[in-house]
Amino acid sequence: MAMEKRICVHPDKTVTMSESDGAGAKQDTRDVIMEATFRALSKHGYKDLRVRDIGEEMDMSRQVIHYHYDGKYDLISSFLEYIIDQYEGSVEVDDETDPRSELDTRIDRCLFGPEFDDFSHWDRMKVYHELYAYAQNDDEHRELFNEHYDRLRESIVAAIEEGIEQGTFRDVDAELMGQLITDVIHAARGRRIALGHEDAPAEAKRAIDDFILDSLYPPQ
């Protein structure tokens, strides 16, 4: 029989559940807090954000936040990991996916995003890029963004290298080309968010297709 433990989800309410249920409940609570953080950041911005603002976006007591996180900074660090995981975990490719299709899938996901029940891709990217801007003065958060950037770039490089190995793509500097594609993605997202150029992602995708990806194929 699974052992039972008691967890506090509200200062005046204690729930008993089995250990097998505990992990799911913990994840559910984290999701509630993270989505509340989205809403609060969208309303108040990072600079003026208070834990109280996040609590006001939740049905749960604000004490749940203090139970799981050691203040605003710890919460925002977890939030960054949460939003990065949403994007990295939303790309699905398998061994049957050809290199060009994988590149298209990864690039499209970065530029146009997965579908969400609440808050659009660009709502989320607006929050992401605000935190990205503040990371220049924050070593820990800059490291999180760097790790995400590196994983994105490396996934694109790996797809190019696979295409070269298969003989589908010509022999190119996969590292340099992966760097270029990743930078175009970031520039297009920044232009869409900061300058309001709504066509920037679609324009970037056309440019990547015509001037980068199509050039991977050997001359006919």
C-alpha atoms as an extended CHARMM CRD file, in Angstrom:
* protein
*
       220  EXT
         1         1  MET       CA              0.0000000000        0.0000000000        0.0000000000  PROA      1               0.0000000000
         2         2  ALA       CA              1.3240000000        3.4590000000       -0.8810000000  PROA      2               0.0000000000
         3         3  MET       CA              2.3000000000        5.5640000000        2.0730000000  PROA      3               0.0000000000
         4         4  GLU       CA              0.2190000000        8.6630000000        2.6960000000  PROA      4               0.0000000000
         5         5  LYS       CA              1.4980000000       12.1160000000        3.3690000000  PROA      5               0.0000000000
         6         6  ARG       CA             -0.1700000000       15.4110000000        4.1320000000  PROA      6               0.0000000000
         7         7  ILE       CA              0.5680000000       18.4910000000        2.1010000000  PROA      7               0.0000000000
         8         8  CYS       CA             -0.5870000000       22.0260000000        2.7300000000  PROA      8               0.0000000000
         9         9  VAL       CA             -2.1730000000       23.7200000000       -0.2920000000  PROA      9               0.0000000000
        10        10  HSD       CA             -3.8820000000       26.4550000000        1.7330000000  PROA      10              0.0000000000
        11        11  PRO       CA             -3.1000000000       27.8340000000        5.2040000000  PROA      11              0.0000000000
        12        12  ASP       CA             -6.4680000000       26.5830000000        6.4680000000  PROA      12              0.0000000000
        13        13  LYS       CA             -6.7190000000       23.3780000000        4.4890000000  PROA      13              0.0000000000
        14        14  THR       CA             -4.6220000000       20.2160000000        4.5120000000  PROA      14              0.0000000000
        15        15  VAL       CA             -5.0970000000       17.4570000000        1.9660000000  PROA      15              0.0000000000
        16        16  THR       CA             -4.1060000000       13.8100000000        2.4320000000  PROA      16              0.0000000000
        17        17  MET       CA             -2.8360000000       11.9400000000       -0.6050000000  PROA      17              0.0000000000
        18        18  SER       CA             -0.6860000000        8.9680000000       -1.4820000000  PROA      18              0.0000000000
        19        19  GLU       CA              2.9170000000        9.3750000000       -2.5380000000  PROA      19              0.0000000000
        20        20  SER       CA              1.9360000000        8.2150000000       -6.0260000000  PROA      20              0.0000000000
        21        21  ASP       CA             -0.3750000000       11.2320000000       -6.2870000000  PROA      21              0.0000000000
        22        22  GLY       CA              2.1030000000       13.6460000000       -4.7450000000  PROA      22              0.0000000000
        23        23  ALA       CA              4.2620000000       14.2330000000       -7.8250000000  PROA      23              0.0000000000
        24        24  GLY       CA              1.2350000000       15.0550000000       -9.9650000000  PROA      24              0.0000000000
        25        25  ALA       CA             -0.1640000000       17.4370000000       -7.3670000000  PROA      25              0.0000000000
        26        26  LYS       CA              3.1950000000       19.1780000000       -7.0700000000  PROA      26              0.0000000000
        27        27  GLN       CA              3.3280000000       19.6250000000      -10.8500000000  PROA      27              0.0000000000
        28        28  ASP       CA             -0.2530000000       20.9130000000      -10.9340000000  PROA      28              0.0000000000
        29        29  THR       CA              0.5660000000       23.4650000000       -8.2410000000  PROA      29              0.0000000000
        30        30  ARG       CA              3.6790000000       24.5520000000      -10.1300000000  PROA      30              0.0000000000
        31        31  ASP       CA              1.6810000000       24.9720000000      -13.3480000000  PROA      31              0.0000000000
        32        32  VAL       CA             -0.8840000000       27.1210000000      -11.5190000000  PROA      32              0.0000000000
        33        33  ILE       CA              1.8580000000       29.3310000000      -10.0910000000  PROA      33              0.0000000000
        34        34  MET       CA              3.6930000000       29.5870000000      -13.4080000000  PROA      34              0.0000000000
        35        35  GLU       CA              0.5910000000       30.5520000000      -15.3720000000  PROA      35              0.0000000000
        36        36  ALA       CA             -0.2890000000       33.1080000000      -12.6880000000  PROA      36              0.0000000000
        37        37  THR       CA              3.2360000000       34.4840000000      -13.1210000000  PROA      37              0.0000000000
        38        38  PHE       CA              2.5510000000       34.8670000000      -16.8520000000  PROA      38              0.0000000000
        39        39  ARG       CA             -0.5510000000       36.8810000000      -16.1600000000  PROA      39              0.0000000000
        40        40  ALA       CA              1.1280000000       39.0630000000      -13.5500000000  PROA      40              0.0000000000
        41        41  LEU       CA              4.2010000000       39.7210000000      -15.6920000000  PROA      41              0.0000000000
        42        42  SER       CA              1.9880000000       40.6270000000      -18.6330000000  PROA      42              0.0000000000
        43        43  LYS       CA              0.1590000000       43.1950000000      -16.5040000000  PROA      43              0.0000000000
        44        44  HSD       CA              2.9680000000       44.6420000000      -14.3910000000  PROA      44              0.0000000000
        45        45  GLY       CA              6.2480000000       43.8610000000      -16.1480000000  PROA      45              0.0000000000
        46        46  TYR       CA              9.3000000000       42.4070000000      -14.4590000000  PROA      46              0.0000000000
        47        47  LYS       CA             10.6000000000       45.5700000000      -12.7920000000  PROA      47              0.0000000000
        48        48  ASP       CA              7.3730000000       46.3390000000      -10.9250000000  PROA      48              0.0000000000
        49        49  LEU       CA              6.3220000000       42.7350000000      -10.3080000000  PROA      49              0.0000000000
        50        50  ARG       CA              5.5740000000       41.7030000000       -6.7130000000  PROA      50              0.0000000000
        51        51  VAL       CA              4.8360000000       38.2410000000       -5.3760000000  PROA      51              0.0000000000
        52        52  ARG       CA              1.5550000000       39.7360000000       -4.2060000000  PROA      52              0.0000000000
        53        53  ASP       CA              0.6510000000       40.4510000000       -7.8460000000  PROA      53              0.0000000000
        54        54  ILE       CA              1.1610000000       36.7990000000       -8.7250000000  PROA      54              0.0000000000
        55        55  GLY       CA             -0.9230000000       35.7190000000       -5.7520000000  PROA      55              0.0000000000
        56        56  GLU       CA             -3.7890000000       37.8780000000       -6.9670000000  PROA      56              0.0000000000
        57        57  GLU       CA             -3.8150000000       35.9000000000      -10.2230000000  PROA      57              0.0000000000
        58        58  MET       CA             -4.3530000000       32.5890000000       -8.4050000000  PROA      58              0.0000000000
        59        59  ASP       CA             -7.2930000000       30.8600000000       -6.7650000000  PROA      59              0.0000000000
        60        60  MET       CA             -4.8560000000       29.4030000000       -4.2490000000  PROA      60              0.0000000000
        61        61  SER       CA             -3.4980000000       31.3140000000       -1.2860000000  PROA      61              0.0000000000
        62        62  ARG       CA             -0.3490000000       33.3790000000       -1.8450000000  PROA      62              0.0000000000
        63        63  GLN       CA              1.2470000000       31.3260000000        0.9280000000  PROA      63              0.0000000000
        64        64  VAL       CA              1.5880000000       28.4760000000       -1.5810000000  PROA      64              0.0000000000
        65        65  ILE       CA              4.1070000000       30.5930000000       -3.4910000000  PROA      65              0.0000000000
        66        66  HSD       CA              6.1580000000       31.2240000000       -0.3690000000  PROA      66              0.0000000000
        67        67  TYR       CA              6.0320000000       27.5210000000        0.4380000000  PROA      67              0.0000000000
        68        68  HSD       CA              7.5730000000       26.5580000000       -2.9260000000  PROA      68              0.0000000000
        69        69  TYR       CA              9.8300000000       29.5430000000       -3.6920000000  PROA      69              0.0000000000
        70        70  ASP       CA             12.2740000000       31.6900000000       -1.7510000000  PROA      70              0.0000000000
        71        71  GLY       CA             11.0230000000       35.0270000000       -2.9940000000  PROA      71              0.0000000000
        72        72  LYS       CA             10.5490000000       36.7440000000       -6.3360000000  PROA      72              0.0000000000
        73        73  TYR       CA             13.9830000000       35.9440000000       -7.7880000000  PROA      73              0.0000000000
        74        74  ASP       CA             13.7190000000       32.2150000000       -7.1140000000  PROA      74              0.0000000000
        75        75  LEU       CA             10.2240000000       32.2170000000       -8.6160000000  PROA      75              0.0000000000
        76        76  ILE       CA             11.3070000000       34.0420000000      -11.7830000000  PROA      76              0.0000000000
        77        77  SER       CA             14.2430000000       31.6520000000      -12.2260000000  PROA      77              0.0000000000
        78        78  SER       CA             11.8280000000       28.7250000000      -12.0790000000  PROA      78              0.0000000000
        79        79  PHE       CA              9.4900000000       30.5510000000      -14.4380000000  PROA      79              0.0000000000
        80        80  LEU       CA             12.2640000000       30.9430000000      -17.0080000000  PROA      80              0.0000000000
        81        81  GLU       CA             12.9340000000       27.2110000000      -16.8860000000  PROA      81              0.0000000000
        82        82  TYR       CA              9.1990000000       26.5860000000      -17.2480000000  PROA      82              0.0000000000
        83        83  ILE       CA              8.7480000000       28.7020000000      -20.3820000000  PROA      83              0.0000000000
        84        84  ILE       CA             11.9300000000       27.3170000000      -21.9540000000  PROA      84              0.0000000000
        85        85  ASP       CA             10.7520000000       23.7490000000      -21.2730000000  PROA      85              0.0000000000
        86        86  GLN       CA              7.4160000000       24.5280000000      -22.9340000000  PROA      86              0.0000000000
        87        87  TYR       CA              9.1550000000       25.3870000000      -26.1800000000  PROA      87              0.0000000000
        88        88  GLU       CA             11.8660000000       22.7640000000      -26.1540000000  PROA      88              0.0000000000
        89        89  GLY       CA              9.3950000000       20.0430000000      -25.2270000000  PROA      89              0.0000000000
        90        90  SER       CA              6.9300000000       21.0190000000      -27.9410000000  PROA      90              0.0000000000
        91        91  VAL       CA              9.1710000000       20.0100000000      -30.8660000000  PROA      91              0.0000000000
        92        92  GLU       CA              8.4450000000       16.4370000000      -31.9090000000  PROA      92              0.0000000000
        93        93  VAL       CA             10.6680000000       14.7020000000      -34.4420000000  PROA      93              0.0000000000
        94        94  ASP       CA             11.5550000000       11.0300000000      -34.8070000000  PROA      94              0.0000000000
        95        95  ASP       CA             14.0590000000        8.9030000000      -36.6570000000  PROA      95              0.0000000000
        96        96  GLU       CA             11.8330000000        8.8920000000      -39.7330000000  PROA      96              0.0000000000
        97        97  THR       CA             11.8660000000       12.6890000000      -40.0320000000  PROA      97              0.0000000000
        98        98  ASP       CA             14.1450000000       13.8390000000      -42.8490000000  PROA      98              0.0000000000
        99        99  PRO       CA             16.6720000000       16.6210000000      -42.0670000000  PROA      99              0.0000000000
       100       100  ARG       CA             14.8810000000       19.3480000000      -44.0450000000  PROA      100             0.0000000000
       101       101  SER       CA             11.5400000000       18.5870000000      -42.3890000000  PROA      101             0.0000000000
       102       102  GLU       CA             13.2040000000       18.6470000000      -38.9880000000  PROA      102             0.0000000000
       103       103  LEU       CA             14.7660000000       22.0330000000      -39.7370000000  PROA      103             0.0000000000
       104       104  ASP       CA             11.3980000000       23.3830000000      -40.8870000000  PROA      104             0.0000000000
       105       105  THR       CA              9.7030000000       22.0610000000      -37.7410000000  PROA      105             0.0000000000
       106       106  ARG       CA             12.2680000000       23.5390000000      -35.3660000000  PROA      106             0.0000000000
       107       107  ILE       CA             12.4220000000       26.9050000000      -37.1140000000  PROA      107             0.0000000000
       108       108  ASP       CA              8.6360000000       27.1960000000      -37.4070000000  PROA      108             0.0000000000
       109       109  ARG       CA              8.2230000000       26.3830000000      -33.7130000000  PROA      109             0.0000000000
       110       110  CYS       CA             10.6730000000       29.1350000000      -32.7630000000  PROA      110             0.0000000000
       111       111  LEU       CA              9.1340000000       31.7130000000      -35.0690000000  PROA      111             0.0000000000
       112       112  PHE       CA              5.4340000000       30.8920000000      -34.7670000000  PROA      112             0.0000000000
       113       113  GLY       CA              5.2600000000       28.8940000000      -31.5410000000  PROA      113             0.0000000000
       114       114  PRO       CA              3.1020000000       26.0360000000      -30.2830000000  PROA      114             0.0000000000
       115       115  GLU       CA             -0.5750000000       26.5340000000      -29.4930000000  PROA      115             0.0000000000
       116       116  PHE       CA             -1.5180000000       27.3460000000      -25.9110000000  PROA      116             0.0000000000
       117       117  ASP       CA             -4.8830000000       27.3670000000      -24.1730000000  PROA      117             0.0000000000
       118       118  ASP       CA             -4.1250000000       30.7090000000      -22.5310000000  PROA      118             0.0000000000
       119       119  PHE       CA             -1.8300000000       33.4370000000      -23.7850000000  PROA      119             0.0000000000
       120       120  SER       CA             -0.6680000000       33.2620000000      -27.3730000000  PROA      120             0.0000000000
       121       121  HSD       CA              2.8570000000       32.5140000000      -28.5320000000  PROA      121             0.0000000000
       122       122  TRP       CA              3.5520000000       36.2340000000      -28.8000000000  PROA      122             0.0000000000
       123       123  ASP       CA              2.0970000000       36.9760000000      -25.3780000000  PROA      123             0.0000000000
       124       124  ARG       CA              4.6290000000       34.4990000000      -24.0250000000  PROA      124             0.0000000000
       125       125  MET       CA              7.4700000000       35.7680000000      -26.1820000000  PROA      125             0.0000000000
       126       126  LYS       CA              6.8320000000       39.3080000000      -24.9520000000  PROA      126             0.0000000000
       127       127  VAL       CA              7.4030000000       38.1570000000      -21.3790000000  PROA      127             0.0000000000
       128       128  TYR       CA             10.3610000000       35.9990000000      -22.4330000000  PROA      128             0.0000000000
       129       129  HSD       CA             12.0960000000       38.8830000000      -24.1970000000  PROA      129             0.0000000000
       130       130  GLU       CA             11.5230000000       41.2780000000      -21.3240000000  PROA      130             0.0000000000
       131       131  LEU       CA             13.3480000000       38.8730000000      -19.0240000000  PROA      131             0.0000000000
       132       132  TYR       CA             15.9410000000       38.3460000000      -21.7670000000  PROA      132             0.0000000000
       133       133  ALA       CA             16.6880000000       42.0730000000      -21.7450000000  PROA      133             0.0000000000
       134       134  TYR       CA             17.2280000000       42.1070000000      -17.9800000000  PROA      134             0.0000000000
       135       135  ALA       CA             19.5440000000       39.0870000000      -18.1670000000  PROA      135             0.0000000000
       136       136  GLN       CA             22.4840000000       41.2300000000      -19.2710000000  PROA      136             0.0000000000
       137       137  ASN       CA             22.8960000000       42.2290000000      -15.6360000000  PROA      137             0.0000000000
       138       138  ASP       CA             22.0390000000       38.8620000000      -14.1180000000  PROA      138             0.0000000000
       139       139  ASP       CA             24.5680000000       36.0310000000      -14.3040000000  PROA      139             0.0000000000
       140       140  GLU       CA             22.1600000000       33.2470000000      -13.3010000000  PROA      140             0.0000000000
       141       141  HSD       CA             19.4110000000       34.2050000000      -15.7140000000  PROA      141             0.0000000000
       142       142  ARG       CA             21.9160000000       34.8940000000      -18.4900000000  PROA      142             0.0000000000
       143       143  GLU       CA             23.2020000000       31.3570000000      -18.0360000000  PROA      143             0.0000000000
       144       144  LEU       CA             19.6630000000       29.9680000000      -18.4530000000  PROA      144             0.0000000000
       145       145  PHE       CA             19.1980000000       31.9210000000      -21.6750000000  PROA      145             0.0000000000
       146       146  ASN       CA             22.6390000000       30.8750000000      -22.9210000000  PROA      146             0.0000000000
       147       147  GLU       CA             21.8770000000       27.2150000000      -22.2820000000  PROA      147             0.0000000000
       148       148  HSD       CA             18.5660000000       27.5290000000      -24.1360000000  PROA      148             0.0000000000
       149       149  TYR       CA             20.2570000000       29.3410000000      -27.0330000000  PROA      149             0.0000000000
       150       150  ASP       CA             22.9470000000       26.6640000000      -27.2390000000  PROA      150             0.0000000000
       151       151  ARG       CA             20.4150000000       23.8170000000      -27.2550000000  PROA      151             0.0000000000
       152       152  LEU       CA             18.4200000000       25.4990000000      -30.0200000000  PROA      152             0.0000000000
       153       153  ARG       CA             21.5280000000       26.1460000000      -32.1100000000  PROA      153             0.0000000000
       154       154  GLU       CA             22.8730000000       22.6350000000      -31.5270000000  PROA      154             0.0000000000
       155       155  SER       CA             19.5770000000       21.0390000000      -32.5900000000  PROA      155             0.0000000000
       156       156  ILE       CA             19.7190000000       22.9580000000      -35.8790000000  PROA      156             0.0000000000
       157       157  VAL       CA             23.3960000000       22.1120000000      -36.3800000000  PROA      157             0.0000000000
       158       158  ALA       CA             22.6750000000       18.4130000000      -35.7310000000  PROA      158             0.0000000000
       159       159  ALA       CA             19.9280000000       18.3680000000      -38.3890000000  PROA      159             0.0000000000
       160       160  ILE       CA             22.2620000000       19.9930000000      -40.9310000000  PROA      160             0.0000000000
       161       161  GLU       CA             25.0510000000       17.5360000000      -40.0960000000  PROA      161             0.0000000000
       162       162  GLU       CA             22.6130000000       14.6340000000      -40.4950000000  PROA      162             0.0000000000
       163       163  GLY       CA             21.6310000000       15.9070000000      -43.9280000000  PROA      163             0.0000000000
       164       164  ILE       CA             25.2920000000       16.1650000000      -44.9250000000  PROA      164             0.0000000000
       165       165  GLU       CA             26.0010000000       12.6580000000      -43.6820000000  PROA      165             0.0000000000
       166       166  GLN       CA             23.0270000000       11.2830000000      -45.6310000000  PROA      166             0.0000000000
       167       167  GLY       CA             24.2100000000       13.0210000000      -48.7900000000  PROA      167             0.0000000000
       168       168  THR       CA             21.0600000000       15.1440000000      -48.9540000000  PROA      168             0.0000000000
       169       169  PHE       CA             22.9010000000       18.3830000000      -48.1850000000  PROA      169             0.0000000000
       170       170  ARG       CA             26.1930000000       19.5360000000      -49.6090000000  PROA      170             0.0000000000
       171       171  ASP       CA             29.2290000000       19.8050000000      -47.3410000000  PROA      171             0.0000000000
       172       172  VAL       CA             28.9200000000       23.1280000000      -45.4930000000  PROA      172             0.0000000000
       173       173  ASP       CA             30.0780000000       24.5720000000      -42.1870000000  PROA      173             0.0000000000
       174       174  ALA       CA             27.1290000000       23.2760000000      -40.1490000000  PROA      174             0.0000000000
       175       175  GLU       CA             28.1690000000       25.1750000000      -37.0250000000  PROA      175             0.0000000000
       176       176  LEU       CA             28.2970000000       28.5160000000      -38.8240000000  PROA      176             0.0000000000
       177       177  MET       CA             25.0440000000       27.9150000000      -40.6910000000  PROA      177             0.0000000000
       178       178  GLY       CA             23.2910000000       26.8340000000      -37.4960000000  PROA      178             0.0000000000
       179       179  GLN       CA             24.5460000000       30.0010000000      -35.8190000000  PROA      179             0.0000000000
       180       180  LEU       CA             23.1990000000       32.1220000000      -38.6660000000  PROA      180             0.0000000000
       181       181  ILE       CA             19.7440000000       30.5300000000      -38.5790000000  PROA      181             0.0000000000
       182       182  THR       CA             19.5140000000       30.8720000000      -34.8050000000  PROA      182             0.0000000000
       183       183  ASP       CA             20.4790000000       34.5360000000      -34.9710000000  PROA      183             0.0000000000
       184       184  VAL       CA             17.9170000000       35.2460000000      -37.6980000000  PROA      184             0.0000000000
       185       185  ILE       CA             15.2380000000       33.6600000000      -35.4980000000  PROA      185             0.0000000000
       186       186  HSD       CA             16.1780000000       35.8150000000      -32.5110000000  PROA      186             0.0000000000
       187       187  ALA       CA             16.3860000000       38.9840000000      -34.5970000000  PROA      187             0.0000000000
       188       188  ALA       CA             12.9600000000       38.3820000000      -36.1460000000  PROA      188             0.0000000000
       189       189  ARG       CA             11.3430000000       37.7240000000      -32.7780000000  PROA      189             0.0000000000
       190       190  GLY       CA             12.9430000000       40.8430000000      -31.3400000000  PROA      190             0.0000000000
       191       191  ARG       CA             11.7460000000       42.9620000000      -34.2660000000  PROA      191             0.0000000000
       192       192  ARG       CA              8.2280000000       41.5740000000      -33.9110000000  PROA      192             0.0000000000
       193       193  ILE       CA              8.0980000000       42.3080000000      -30.1930000000  PROA      193             0.0000000000
       194       194  ALA       CA             10.0800000000       45.5390000000      -29.8420000000  PROA      194             0.0000000000
       195       195  LEU       CA              9.0720000000       47.2730000000      -33.0660000000  PROA      195             0.0000000000
       196       196  GLY       CA              5.6590000000       45.7380000000      -33.6800000000  PROA      196             0.0000000000
       197       197  HSD       CA              6.6040000000       44.4020000000      -37.1260000000  PROA      197             0.0000000000
       198       198  GLU       CA              4.0500000000       41.6100000000      -37.2830000000  PROA      198             0.0000000000
       199       199  ASP       CA              5.3410000000       40.2660000000      -40.6000000000  PROA      199             0.0000000000
       200       200  ALA       CA              8.8870000000       39.8240000000      -39.2590000000  PROA      200             0.0000000000
       201       201  PRO       CA              8.6040000000       36.0890000000      -38.4170000000  PROA      201             0.0000000000
       202       202  ALA       CA              7.0630000000       35.1910000000      -41.8020000000  PROA      202             0.0000000000
       203       203  GLU       CA              9.6240000000       37.3260000000      -43.6250000000  PROA      203             0.0000000000
       204       204  ALA       CA             12.4320000000       35.6620000000      -41.6840000000  PROA      204             0.0000000000
       205       205  LYS       CA             11.1040000000       32.2060000000      -42.5530000000  PROA      205             0.0000000000
       206       206  ARG       CA             10.9750000000       33.0650000000      -46.2580000000  PROA      206             0.0000000000
       207       207  ALA       CA             14.5300000000       34.4010000000      -46.1170000000  PROA      207             0.0000000000
       208       208  ILE       CA             15.7820000000       31.3220000000      -44.2640000000  PROA      208             0.0000000000
       209       209  ASP       CA             14.0710000000       29.0640000000      -46.8120000000  PROA      209             0.0000000000
       210       210  ASP       CA             15.2580000000       30.9270000000      -49.9250000000  PROA      210             0.0000000000
       211       211  PHE       CA             18.7510000000       32.0110000000      -48.9460000000  PROA      211             0.0000000000
       212       212  ILE       CA             19.8860000000       29.4530000000      -46.3790000000  PROA      212             0.0000000000
       213       213  LEU       CA             18.0240000000       26.1400000000      -46.4740000000  PROA      213             0.0000000000
       214       214  ASP       CA             17.6820000000       25.9650000000      -50.2550000000  PROA      214             0.0000000000
       215       215  SER       CA             21.4310000000       26.6000000000      -50.5380000000  PROA      215             0.0000000000
       216       216  LEU       CA             22.0780000000       23.3860000000      -48.6250000000  PROA      216             0.0000000000
       217       217  TYR       CA             21.2370000000       21.2970000000      -51.6670000000  PROA      217             0.0000000000
       218       218  PRO       CA             23.9340000000       20.4890000000      -54.2430000000  PROA      218             0.0000000000
       219       219  PRO       CA             23.6500000000       22.3440000000      -57.5810000000  PROA      219             0.0000000000
       220       220  GLN       CA             21.4500000000       20.5270000000      -60.0640000000  PROA      220             0.0000000000
